[in-house]
């Protein structure tokens, strides 16, 4: 019993001690709880303040939006009012106020790009040993260079010009990932209207170089081109793609002998096989290059007179610089009609069919290679006096050739070569030898022609291009004799007794007019040229490119031998010289070109 009392007493004492020990901890927890409650109350006050600020900000934003809408409406009203106010009145009525202008609409839809990369401004000069009366392009044809019978042959020539300055624009748009439409226009000022001169205003007309549209389809791997551009016969740098032709780097705008080219209207279709192999067909505008494109009655030996277009039994001795067979009258070359928007100072051939060109090109990964074919048609109308009727006659010309362009030393030296041979190809060479001659029956006979070019372009460093080209164009003779009448081209019975005797009485623009009583036919047999030059970039950067170039060229003509003139004896400084001139005349010329060109736009992108 005593034990139970003692145990109860001990338990009571223990509980009292535990309570006394826990009392301070409970007091501390209560204090912390009170502190936390005060912090929560403070955070709630801050949250209420932030909510109030957010509400104020929303109200201010709504007010600002209303204000902006009101300002835009006021601006539109002011702009509409301005469109009916004469220029200057708005500023006078509201000095210092902004002039509202209507933003121009977008000229191009999204995805269409415009490039002016081929545009440049040029200041150029040329010196020639023999006066060709020519500007930045050597007088085409090279084969009509002045002979020693012309006063021009004995004069130097110096000209400055800015007429090669070029304006170009390329526009391209992607219909989708596989289809593209493009258009290209390029012009310069190397044309000359009847009022053009360099006496005071140097007012020369612009001319079309290229103006064409294109369509490319990568799904079906075909390419279309229509308009005026480089003939498909011209060598490309890659594929058979417009704007990627391999044009000689010469300053001379007639380029170099042996270079095959034309810029003319055409319709072209090209198919490619993964852009490695290419095949194209082009239908191109025809025109015939005669020994002389002067029209009508040409006096004996003359290469520059112009009159009517009909020759033969009515008294004419030649048409287009060629003799008409006796008993025939023919029409092969007509005066181009100004009323028909053609230049009446030159002749237009009678064409019935287009020129047709085929090309196969290969880009195997090292170099570019081409094979070309060409078909041409030469038509005239021949009237026979005995029969009293006229007949249209057509003869066919053809050509076949090939070319290569290889990186002999990649990124340092490129080598190129080309050859074209066939009948009736003169107009596709820089020397512009004749395409055809009048045959014994009055029809046009195509002349056998061969054209070849070898070129080298070196890039010693990025800003320098050095080039050298050597080319030749030759034509075979085709002639006939009918009694005392000798015709055709390169006839050995043609008289050449006036080619070396200077004729001071020739006209101021006359080429190779012989002294009265003499003749200078001197049909060109071949033309050779060697030219070298360089282009150095003086600046290339964000503001475009500035280039300086110099070119030297030497070319000469070999003519067919004709009947030699009389033996002449000359005594000079005690030395006696005897000659029988004009069995074959070989005039030459030398020229030096300089050019400074500024290209304000970036170069074109790589071909797609």
C-alpha positions in Angstrom: 0.0 0.0 0.0 2.9 2.3 0.9 4.5 1.2 -2.4 1.5 2.4 -4.4 1.4 5.7 -2.7 5.1 6.2 -3.3 4.6 5.3 -7.0 1.7 7.6 -7.4 3.7 10.4 -5.8 6.6 9.8 -8.2 4.3 9.8 -11.2 2.7 13.0 -10.2 6.1 14.6 -9.7 7.3 13.4 -13.1 4.2 14.8 -14.9 4.6 18.1 -13.1 8.3 18.3 -14.1 7.5 17.5 -17.8 4.9 20.3 -17.9 7.3 22.7 -16.4 9.9 21.7 -18.9 7.5 22.1 -21.9 6.1 25.4 -21.0 9.0 27.5 -22.4 8.9 25.6 -25.8 5.2 26.2 -26.1 5.7 29.8 -25.4 8.4 30.0 -28.2 6.1 28.3 -30.8 3.4 30.7 -30.1 5.7 33.7 -30.6 6.9 32.2 -34.0 3.3 31.6 -35.1 2.4 35.2 -34.3 5.4 36.5 -36.3 4.5 34.4 -39.3 0.9 35.6 -39.1 2.1 39.2 -39.2 4.3 38.4 -42.3 1.3 36.8 -44.1 -0.8 39.9 -43.4 2.0 42.1 -44.8 2.2 40.0 -48.0 -1.5 40.1 -48.5 -1.4 43.9 -48.3 1.4 44.0 -50.9 -0.5 41.6 -53.2 -3.6 43.8 -53.0 -1.4 46.8 -53.9 0.1 45.0 -56.9 -3.4 44.0 -58.1 -4.4 47.6 -57.9 -1.3 48.6 -59.9 -2.1 46.0 -62.6 -5.6 47.2 -62.8 -4.3 50.8 -63.3 -1.9 49.6 -66.0 -4.6 47.9 -67.9 -6.7 51.0 -67.9 -3.7 53.1 -69.1 -3.0 50.6 -71.9 -6.7 50.8 -73.1 -6.5 54.5 -73.0 -3.2 54.5 -75.0 -4.7 52.1 -77.6 -7.7 54.4 -78.0 -5.3 57.4 -78.4 -3.2 55.6 -81.1 -6.3 54.6 -83.0 -7.5 58.2 -82.9 -4.1 59.5 -84.0 -4.0 57.0 -87.0 -7.4 58.1 -88.0 -6.4 61.7 -87.8 -3.3 61.0 -89.9 -5.3 59.2 -92.6 -7.7 62.1 -92.7 -4.8 64.6 -93.0 -3.3 62.5 -95.8 -6.5 62.3 -97.7 -6.9 66.1 -97.4 -3.3 66.5 -98.5 -3.8 64.5 -101.7 -6.1 67.3 -102.9 -3.8 70.1 -101.9 -1.4 71.6 -104.5 2.4 71.0 -103.7 3.8 73.5 -101.2 0.5 74.7 -99.8 0.5 72.3 -96.9 3.9 73.4 -95.6 2.9 77.1 -95.9 -0.3 76.5 -94.0 1.3 74.4 -91.3 5.0 75.4 -91.0 7.1 72.8 -89.2 4.4 70.2 -89.4 5.4 66.7 -90.9 4.5 66.2 -94.5 2.3 63.1 -94.7 3.0 60.9 -97.8 1.4 57.8 -98.9 3.7 54.7 -98.7 4.3 53.3 -102.2 2.8 49.9 -102.9 5.1 47.0 -103.2 6.3 46.8 -106.8 7.2 43.1 -106.6 5.4 40.2 -105.0 7.1 38.2 -102.3 9.8 35.9 -103.6 10.7 38.0 -106.6 14.4 39.3 -106.7 15.9 42.0 -108.8 19.6 42.4 -109.7 21.5 45.1 -111.6 24.8 43.2 -111.4 25.8 43.5 -115.1 25.5 47.3 -115.1 28.6 49.5 -115.3 29.8 52.9 -116.3 32.9 53.0 -118.6 35.4 55.7 -119.6 37.4 54.2 -122.5 39.9 55.2 -125.2 41.3 53.5 -128.3 44.3 54.2 -130.6 44.5 52.5 -134.0 47.4 52.6 -136.4 45.1 52.7 -139.4 41.9 54.8 -139.3 38.8 52.6 -139.2 36.5 55.5 -138.3 35.2 53.2 -135.5 34.3 53.6 -131.8 34.7 51.0 -129.0 34.1 48.2 -131.4 36.5 47.6 -134.3 34.9 48.3 -137.6 32.9 45.2 -138.4 33.7 43.5 -140.5 37.4 43.3 -139.8 37.5 42.2 -143.5 36.6 45.7 -144.6 39.6 47.3 -142.9 41.0 50.1 -145.1 43.5 49.1 -147.8 46.4 51.2 -148.9 44.4 52.8 -151.7 42.3 54.6 -149.0 43.5 57.7 -147.3 42.3 56.2 -144.0 45.0 53.5 -144.2 47.6 56.3 -143.9 46.0 57.9 -140.8 46.2 57.1 -137.1 42.9 57.2 -135.1 42.3 58.2 -131.5 38.9 58.2 -129.8 37.5 58.5 -126.3 34.1 57.0 -125.5 31.7 56.2 -122.7 29.3 54.4 -125.0 29.9 50.9 -123.7 28.4 51.9 -120.4 25.7 49.4 -119.7 22.3 49.3 -118.0 21.1 45.8 -117.0 18.3 44.3 -114.9 17.5 40.7 -114.1 14.2 39.8 -112.4 13.6 36.3 -111.1 10.7 34.7 -109.2 10.2 31.2 -107.8 6.7 29.9 -108.6 7.6 27.0 -106.3 10.6 25.0 -105.3 10.9 23.5 -108.9 9.7 26.3 -111.2 11.3 29.7 -111.9 10.3 32.6 -114.1 12.9 35.2 -115.2 13.3 38.3 -117.4 16.5 40.1 -118.4 17.1 43.4 -120.1 20.5 44.8 -121.1 21.3 47.9 -123.1 24.3 50.2 -124.0 24.9 53.2 -126.3 26.9 51.7 -129.2 24.1 52.4 -131.6 23.9 55.4 -133.9 20.8 57.1 -135.2 20.9 59.6 -138.1 21.4 62.6 -135.8 24.0 61.0 -133.6 27.4 62.7 -133.6 30.4 63.5 -131.4 30.9 67.1 -132.4 29.3 68.6 -129.3 26.6 66.6 -127.4 28.0 63.1 -128.1 24.3 62.1 -128.4 24.2 58.4 -129.2 21.1 56.4 -128.9 20.7 53.3 -126.6 20.4 49.9 -128.2 19.1 46.5 -127.1 21.9 44.0 -126.3 19.6 41.5 -124.7 15.9 41.3 -123.8 14.5 37.9 -123.0 12.3 35.9 -120.7 13.1 32.5 -119.3 11.4 29.5 -117.6 13.1 26.7 -115.7 11.5 23.5 -114.4 13.7 21.4 -112.2 11.2 18.5 -111.9 11.2 17.9 -115.6 14.7 19.3 -116.2 13.8 21.6 -119.1 14.5 25.3 -119.7 12.8 27.8 -122.1 14.1 31.1 -123.4 12.5 33.6 -125.8 13.6 37.0 -126.9 16.9 38.6 -127.9 20.1 37.2 -126.4 23.3 35.5 -127.3 22.9 32.9 -129.9 22.9 29.3 -128.6 25.9 28.8 -130.9 28.0 31.0 -128.5 30.1 28.9 -126.0 28.8 28.7 -122.4 30.8 28.4 -119.2 28.3 25.9 -117.8 25.3 24.1 -119.2 23.3 25.9 -121.9 22.0 28.7 -119.7 21.4 32.3 -120.6 23.8 34.8 -118.9 26.5 32.2 -118.5 28.1 32.5 -121.9 31.9 32.5 -122.1 32.5 35.9 -123.6 36.1 37.1 -124.3 37.3 39.6 -121.8 38.4 42.1 -124.5 37.6 45.8 -124.2 37.0 45.8 -128.0 33.2 45.2 -128.3 33.7 43.3 -131.6 35.6 40.8 -129.4 38.2 38.7 -131.3 38.5 36.9 -134.6 37.4 33.3 -134.4 34.8 33.9 -131.7 31.5 32.5 -132.7 28.6 34.7 -131.7 25.5 36.7 -132.5 22.9 38.5 -130.4 19.5 38.1 -132.0 15.9 37.1 -131.4 15.4 33.4 -130.7 13.2 30.7 -129.2 15.2 28.1 -127.3 14.3 24.8 -125.6 16.9 22.9 -123.5 16.7 19.6 -121.6 19.3 18.7 -118.9 20.2 15.4 -117.2 21.0 16.3 -113.6 22.8 19.4 -114.9 25.6 17.2 -116.2 24.5 16.6 -119.8 22.5 19.2 -121.7 20.8 19.2 -125.1 19.2 22.3 -126.7 17.5 23.4 -129.9 17.2 27.0 -130.9 15.2 28.7 -133.7 16.9 32.0 -134.4 16.4 35.1 -136.6 18.1 34.8 -140.0 20.1 37.4 -142.0 22.7 37.1 -144.7 26.1 38.7 -144.7 27.1 39.5 -148.3 30.6 40.5 -149.4 29.2 44.0 -149.1 25.9 44.8 -147.5 25.6 47.9 -149.6 22.6 47.5 -151.9 22.1 48.1 -155.6 24.4 49.4 -158.3 28.0 49.4 -157.3 30.5 51.0 -159.6 33.5 49.1 -160.8 35.7 48.3 -157.8 33.5 50.2 -155.4 32.7 48.6 -152.0 30.6 51.4 -150.5 28.2 52.9 -153.0 24.4 52.4 -152.5 21.5 52.6 -154.9 18.7 50.4 -155.9 18.3 46.7 -155.0 17.9 45.3 -158.5 20.8 44.2 -160.7 21.5 42.5 -164.0 20.1 43.2 -167.4 18.8 46.6 -166.5 22.3 47.9 -166.3 23.5 47.1 -162.8 26.8 45.4 -162.6 26.6 44.0 -159.0 24.3 43.5 -156.1 25.7 43.4 -152.5 29.2 43.8 -153.9 28.8 40.9 -156.3 28.5 40.5 -160.1 25.2 39.4 -161.5 25.4 36.8 -164.4 24.5 38.2 -167.8 20.8 37.9 -168.8 19.6 37.8 -165.2 18.0 40.2 -162.8 17.8 39.3 -159.2 16.7 40.5 -155.8 18.8 39.2 -152.9 19.3 42.3 -150.9 16.7 45.1 -150.3 17.0 48.6 -148.8 15.7 48.3 -145.2 12.7 50.5 -145.0 12.6 53.3 -142.5 8.8 53.3 -142.7 9.0 49.6 -141.6 11.0 50.7 -138.6 14.3 49.4 -140.1 17.5 51.3 -140.8 17.4 52.5 -144.4 21.3 53.0 -144.4 21.8 49.2 -144.7 20.5 46.2 -146.5 18.0 43.5 -145.5 18.4 40.0 -147.0 15.4 38.1 -148.4 14.9 35.4 -145.8 12.2 32.7 -145.8 13.4 30.3 -143.1 15.0 30.7 -139.7 18.5 29.6 -138.6 18.3 26.4 -136.6 20.9 25.5 -134.0 21.5 22.3 -132.0 23.9 22.0 -129.1 25.0 19.2 -126.8 27.0 20.2 -123.7 28.7 18.2 -121.0 29.8 19.2 -117.4 31.4 16.1 -116.1 33.1 17.9 -113.1 36.3 19.0 -114.8 35.8 21.4 -117.6 32.9 22.2 -120.0 32.5 20.7 -123.5 30.2 21.4 -126.4 29.2 20.0 -129.8 27.1 22.3 -132.1 25.2 21.9 -135.4 23.7 24.7 -137.6 21.4 24.8 -140.6 20.9 27.9 -142.7 18.9 28.9 -145.8 19.8 31.4 -148.5 17.0 32.7 -150.7 16.7 35.2 -153.6 14.4 35.8 -156.6 15.9 35.4 -160.0 14.3 36.9 -163.2 15.3 35.5 -166.6 14.9 37.9 -169.4 14.6 35.2 -172.1 11.8 33.4 -170.2 10.1 36.5 -168.9 9.5 35.0 -165.5 10.9 35.0 -162.0 11.8 32.1 -159.7 12.6 31.9 -156.0 15.7 30.0 -155.3 16.9 28.6 -152.0 20.2 27.0 -151.1 21.1 25.3 -147.8 24.0 26.1 -145.6 25.3 24.1 -142.6 27.9 24.0 -139.9 29.3 21.7 -137.3 31.8 22.4 -134.5 32.8 22.0 -130.9 34.5 23.8 -128.0 36.1 23.2 -124.6 36.8 25.3 -121.5 39.0 23.6 -118.9 40.7 24.7 -115.6 44.2 23.8 -116.6 45.3 25.1 -113.2 42.2 25.3 -111.0 41.4 28.9 -110.0 44.6 30.1 -111.7 44.6 29.3 -115.4 41.6 28.5 -117.7 42.2 27.4 -121.3 39.5 27.4 -124.0 39.3 26.5 -127.7 36.6 26.3 -130.4 36.2 25.4 -134.0 33.3 25.8 -136.4 33.3 24.7 -140.1 30.7 24.5 -142.8 29.0 26.5 -145.5 27.5 29.9 -145.0 28.8 30.7 -141.5 30.4 34.1 -142.0 27.9 36.1 -139.9 28.6 34.0 -136.8 32.2 35.1 -136.7 33.7 38.3 -135.4 35.5 39.0 -138.7 32.2 39.0 -140.5 33.4 37.2 -143.7 30.6 36.7 -146.3 28.0 33.9 -146.0 27.3 33.5 -149.7 28.0 34.7 -153.2 25.8 34.9 -156.4 26.2 31.7 -158.4 26.2 31.3 -162.2 22.4 30.6 -162.2 21.6 33.7 -160.0 21.0 31.7 -156.8 23.0 32.3 -153.6 25.8 29.8 -153.1 27.0 29.4 -149.5 30.8 29.8 -149.0 32.8 27.2 -147.2 34.1 28.7 -144.0 36.3 27.7 -141.0 36.5 29.6 -137.8 38.9 28.8 -134.9 39.8 30.4 -131.5 42.3 29.5 -128.8 42.3 31.5 -125.5 44.0 31.5 -122.1 42.8 33.5 -119.0 45.0 33.6 -116.0 44.2 34.8 -112.4 47.6 35.4 -110.7 45.7 36.8 -107.8 42.0 37.4 -107.0 41.9 41.0 -108.3 43.8 40.4 -111.6 42.6 38.8 -114.8 45.2 38.4 -117.7 44.0 37.1 -121.1 45.4 36.2 -124.5 43.5 35.0 -127.6 44.5 33.9 -131.0 41.9 33.4 -133.7 41.5 32.9 -137.4 38.6 32.9 -139.9 38.9 31.7 -143.5 36.6 31.4 -146.4 37.0 29.4 -149.7 36.5 30.9 -153.1 33.5 30.1 -155.3 33.5 31.7 -158.8 32.4 31.4 -162.4 33.1 33.1 -165.7 30.6 33.7 -168.5 32.3 35.1 -171.6 34.0 38.3 -170.5 32.0 38.4 -167.2 33.7 37.1 -164.1 31.7 36.5 -161.0 31.5 34.8 -157.6 33.9 35.3 -154.7 37.7 35.0 -154.9 37.8 34.8 -158.7 41.4 34.9 -159.9 40.3 36.9 -162.9 39.1 39.8 -160.7 41.2 43.0 -161.3 43.2 44.2 -158.3 45.2 46.9 -160.0 44.0 49.7 -157.8 44.4 48.4 -154.3 47.8 50.0 -153.5 47.4 53.3 -155.3 46.1 55.9 -152.8 43.0 57.6 -154.0 42.7 61.1 -152.6 39.5 61.5 -154.4 37.6 58.9 -152.5 34.7 60.0 -150.2 35.3 60.9 -146.6 33.7 57.7 -145.4 34.8 55.6 -148.4 36.7 52.3 -147.9 39.0 51.1 -150.7 37.6 53.2 -153.6 39.9 52.7 -156.5 41.2 55.5 -158.7 39.1 55.9 -161.9 40.3 53.4 -164.5 41.5 50.9 -161.9 39.8 48.2 -159.8 40.3 46.9 -156.3 38.2 43.8 -155.7 40.6 42.1 -153.2 38.1 39.6 -151.7 39.3 38.7 -148.2 40.5 35.1 -147.9 41.2 34.9 -144.2 41.6 37.1 -141.1 44.0 36.4 -138.2 44.2 38.2 -134.8 46.3 38.0 -131.7 45.2 40.0 -128.7 46.4 40.3 -125.1 45.2 42.3 -122.1 44.4 42.5 -118.4 41.8 43.7 -116.0 42.9 44.8 -112.5 40.4 45.5 -109.7 41.3 48.8 -108.1 38.6 48.4 -105.5 36.1 45.7 -104.7 33.9 45.8 -101.6 30.6 46.9 -100.2 30.4 49.9 -102.7 30.9 47.8 -105.8 33.9 47.2 -108.0 36.3 49.5 -109.9 38.3 47.9 -112.7 41.1 49.2 -115.0 41.9 47.4 -118.3 44.4 47.6 -121.2 44.2 45.6 -124.4 46.5 45.3 -127.4 45.4 43.7 -130.6 47.0 42.9 -134.0 45.1 41.6 -136.9 45.7 41.2 -140.6 43.8 40.2 -143.8 44.9 38.0 -146.6 43.1 38.5 -149.8 42.6 36.3 -152.8 45.1 36.9 -155.6 43.6 38.6 -158.7 45.0 39.8 -162.0 48.2 41.7 -161.2 48.4 45.3 -162.2 50.9 46.7 -164.6 54.6 46.6 -163.7 55.7 49.8 -162.0 59.2 51.1 -161.4 59.9 53.4 -158.5 63.2 55.2 -157.9 63.7 56.4 -154.4 67.1 57.4 -152.8 68.9 55.9 -155.8 67.1 52.5 -155.3 65.0 51.1 -158.1 62.0 49.0 -157.1 59.9 47.0 -159.6 56.6 45.5 -158.5 53.4 43.9 -160.0 51.0 44.9 -157.2 47.8 43.2 -156.0 48.4 39.6 -156.7 47.4 39.3 -153.1 47.1 42.2 -150.7 47.8 41.7 -146.9 46.8 44.8 -145.0 47.0 44.8 -141.2 46.1 47.0 -138.2 47.2 47.5 -134.6 45.1 48.9 -131.8 45.4 49.7 -128.1 42.4 50.0 -125.8 42.2 51.3 -122.3 39.1 51.2 -120.0 38.0 52.3 -116.5 34.8 50.6 -115.4 32.7 51.0 -112.2 30.3 48.2 -111.3 28.1 49.7 -108.5 26.3 46.3 -107.9 27.4 42.9 -106.7 28.3 40.3 -109.3 25.6 37.7 -110.3 25.1 34.6 -108.2 26.3 31.2 -109.4 24.0 29.4 -111.8 21.2 27.3 -110.4 
